[in-house]
C-alpha cells in the first residue's frame, strides 16, 4: 500500500497471500493504518501549534498508537514550563482530551468516558483547528 497508493486493503491482503479466514481481519487492520496515515498531518499541525505556544519542547508529531487494534489514538506530552496540563490525547472517536499523567496518558483498553481526575474533553469536534486546541487549553 505504501508503494501503490491506489491499492485497497482487500487487494493488499490478496497480494500478500492472506488465507481467506484472515482477510477480513487484515482488511480491518489496513483500514486502521490508512486512517492513521491520513490523520498524521493534522496531528503534526497541532504539535507545531502547541510548540509555538511554548507548551512542548519538541515540535515533532506524535506517533499514532493502536491500543485496541481498531482505533487510532495519539498522545502529546506537554513538557514546557508553562504547560496547562501534563498531556493531551487524541482519539479518532472523541477528539482531544487532557490527560492527568505524562507517563501513561493513553488509558489502556478504553478512553475514559467521563471527565474528572484531570481528564477534560476539548470541544470543537474530532479535528478542531490547531489554534482552537491551543485556545481551549489557555488558562
N, C-alpha and C positions, 0 to 999 in steps of 0.2 A: 504494500500500500504506500510505502514511502517512495518507492521508485515510480509506481504508476498511480497517480493521484485519483484517476477515474475508476480505479478498481473498487468494487463494492466489497463489503465484508464477506458476503456469500461467495463471491468469485475468489477472494483471497483464500478462504477456507478450502475451497475446491482445489485451487492450485497447490496448496500446501499438503494436500492429500489427507485431510482430516477424515476419519471414519464418519459415516452418516450420523451416528448417535452423538457425536461430539460437535457436529457442525453448528447446531443451534447455540450451544454454549460459546463456541468460538465466535460466532456472529455477534452475540451479545457483548462479549469482551471487546471485539474490534470496534463496535459502535461506541462503547465507553471510551476507548482510547482516542477515537476520532473526535468525540466531544471534548476531551481534554486538550487535544491539539488545537481545536477551534477556539477554546476559551483562553489559551496561553497568552496571546497578545493583550487581551483585556487585563489579565492579572498583572502583566508586566507594566501596563499603564497605571494601574492602581499602586503598585510597588513604587513606581517613579514618583507619583504624587505624594505618597507617604514619606519618601526620602526628601523631597523638596520641602515638606512641612517640618523636617528635622526629627521625625519620629523613628526613622530607621537609619542605621549606619551604612547599610548596603542598598543599592538600587536594584539589585537582582530580583527577577521574578521568582515567585515561589515554585517549587516543584509540586506538581499535582500528585495527589495520592488517591488510591482506590480502596478505601477501608472496607467496603462491602462488595468489592469486585463489580458492582453495577452502578456506582455513582462516582462522581468526580468531586474531590474536595482539595482545598489548598489552605495552607496556613502562612501568615506573615507575622514574624516576630517583630514587635516594636521595641527596639533596644536603644532608642535615643533617650537622652537625658530628660526630655520633657514629654515623653510619650504618655498619652492619656490612659492607655490600657496596656497590659502585657503583650497581647497578641490579637490578631484578627483571623477569623476562619471564614473562607468562602465555601459554600456548599451549593451545588447546582440546583438543589430543591428549595432552599430557603434564602439564598443570597448571603450577605455578610452578617456576622455576629462577632461580638467581642468574646475573648477567652480570658479566664481568670489565671491561667498558667502559661508561662513561656515554655516550660519543659514539656507539657502534654496538652497543647492547645486543641488538638482534634480528639474528641471523645471517641473512645473505642466502641465500635458497633453502631451506635446511632448518634445523631446530633441531638443535643438537649432540646426538648420540645417546649420548654418554658424558660422564662427569664428568671434571673436570680443567681446568687452566688458568683457574681462577676460576669454573668452572661447577659448580654443585651443585643437584641436583633436590631439591625440598622434598617431604616425604611428606604424605599426607592426601588423596590423590585429585586430581581435576581442580579442584574448588572447595572447598578446606578453609575452615573458618570464618576470618574475618579475624584474629581473635585467635590462631588456630593458626599463621597465616602469620608473625605477629609473634614468637610463641614459637619457631618453627623458626629464626628468624634471630637470636634473642637469644644473645649470646655466653656 
